[in-house]
Amino acid sequence: MSYTLHLSKDRKLSRLIAQQESFTLKSHKNICLRLCASIMSQQLSTKVAKVIYHRFLELYGGNEPTPQQIVITPLETLRGIGLSNAKAQYVLNVAQFAIDHNLDDKRLKKMSNEDIIELLTQIKGVGRWTVEMLLMFTLGREDVFAVDDYGIQVAMKKIYKLDDSNKKEMREKMLKLSAKWSPYRTYACLHLWHYKDNVPAT
């Protein structure tokens, strides 16, 4: 795979890649729904997030709802599947924004990463990290670096011996290191997450 050659120029990242399987990215349809799912999963374990998402789909007979179907869902119904008041409102915000801005898959797929981030972070409840996850896992974009992701920070701190006493300086060092990984920064993130989830605690 072409990304492995490029990322292996970084000696420390090269060691991770040699120990792990290579990754592939896929793009998925119904971007509005995936954004709602991303909001639902924030600060939850993968297992709990899956349960809540399954309950959400059950509200619509097990089918993927349209923004029009989501927006007429009562807030209390969304609360009833285990969403906090804030998350339930954010899901409704996404659906309303999708309707108001004619947010379809075709339009988003033509836009650049930064343009998508700028557009979607206008929605209350949607931050840059949420859109970065959407770019990676729904749109299958290869060159996204989630500098504010906790897992990425933990992995890079350990691998590159970064000092986290000054968060701003650490962030700048992370961005500098990641610049060399472009145009395959998403794959680097996947390897870093895999390392973080599998490295023994010290």
NORZIRA-V376032 format. One record per backbone hydrogen bond with DSSP energy under -0.5 kcal/mol. CO is the residue of the C=O (numbers start at 1). NH is the residue of the N-H. Records with the same first field share a line. If there is no record, write none. Layout:
# NORZIRA-V376032
CO: NH + NH
This chain:
# NORZIRA-V376032
1: 4 + 5
2: 6
3: 7
4: 8
6: 9
7: 10
9: 11
10: 14
11: 15
12: 16
13: 17
14: 18
15: 19
16: 19 + 20
17: 20
30: 34
31: 35
32: 36
33: 37
34: 38
35: 39
36: 40
37: 41
38: 42
39: 42
41: 44
45: 49
46: 50
47: 51
48: 52
49: 53
50: 54
51: 55
52: 56
53: 57
54: 58
55: 59
56: 59
57: 60 + 62 + 63
58: 61
60: 63
63: 65
66: 70
67: 71
68: 72
70: 73
74: 77 + 78
75: 79
76: 80
78: 81 + 83
79: 82
84: 88
85: 89
86: 90
87: 91
88: 92
89: 93
90: 94
91: 95
92: 96
93: 97
94: 98
95: 99
96: 100
97: 101
98: 103
99: 102
102: 104
104: 108
105: 109
106: 110
107: 110 + 111
108: 111
112: 116
113: 117
114: 118
115: 119
116: 120
117: 121
119: 122
120: 123
123: 126
125: 127
127: 131
128: 132
129: 133
130: 134
131: 135
132: 136
133: 137
134: 138 + 139
135: 141
138: 28
142: 186 + 187
144: 146
145: 147
146: 149
149: 153
150: 154
151: 155
152: 156
153: 157
154: 158
155: 159
156: 160
157: 162
162: 164
165: 167
166: 170
167: 171
168: 172
169: 173
170: 174
171: 175
172: 176
173: 177
174: 178
175: 179
176: 180
177: 180
178: 181 + 182
179: 182
181: 184
184: 188
185: 189
186: 190
187: 191
188: 192
189: 193
190: 194
191: 195
192: 196
193: 197
194: 198
195: 198 + 199
